[in-house]
């Protein structure tokens, strides 16, 4: 069977990038994320092609999404690998949310502002939508507005003052 062959190939030829990528896909599909990431990394080191890049990015993003605190070291690697706007947006959202959840309020605020700075790509003359969950999507500006409001409510008085000053500075640039 394919899984057995893919598992045997790296043992007989540990430098077979294709077999490592296939093995990584199998591990990923079975829920073994850490092992899948190792396989994708090794495959990408041996043969840095677009398919393996996408597989590695998807696996690393999934790790950050599942457990930000445990996988935040992958953020720097993702920033180097990512070359698509939708991937960059996904990473920034995960980072901002993860920082908020770990109590790093001002760093989360900065990440949300980076999302504000990204240009939205209209599709057929309409704003692109951000997927909130499997059943809901919302315009990026509305999602960020809600996140910033939530973050501000969690902030200390000093942090709220810093946020207000940063927003006032941005608004002054547009006037």
Helices and strands as residue ranges (DSSP letters): H 2-12, H 17-29, H 33-46, H 50-66, H 68-71, H 74-81, H 85-101, H 105-117, E 129-133, E 136-139, H 140-154, H 157-174
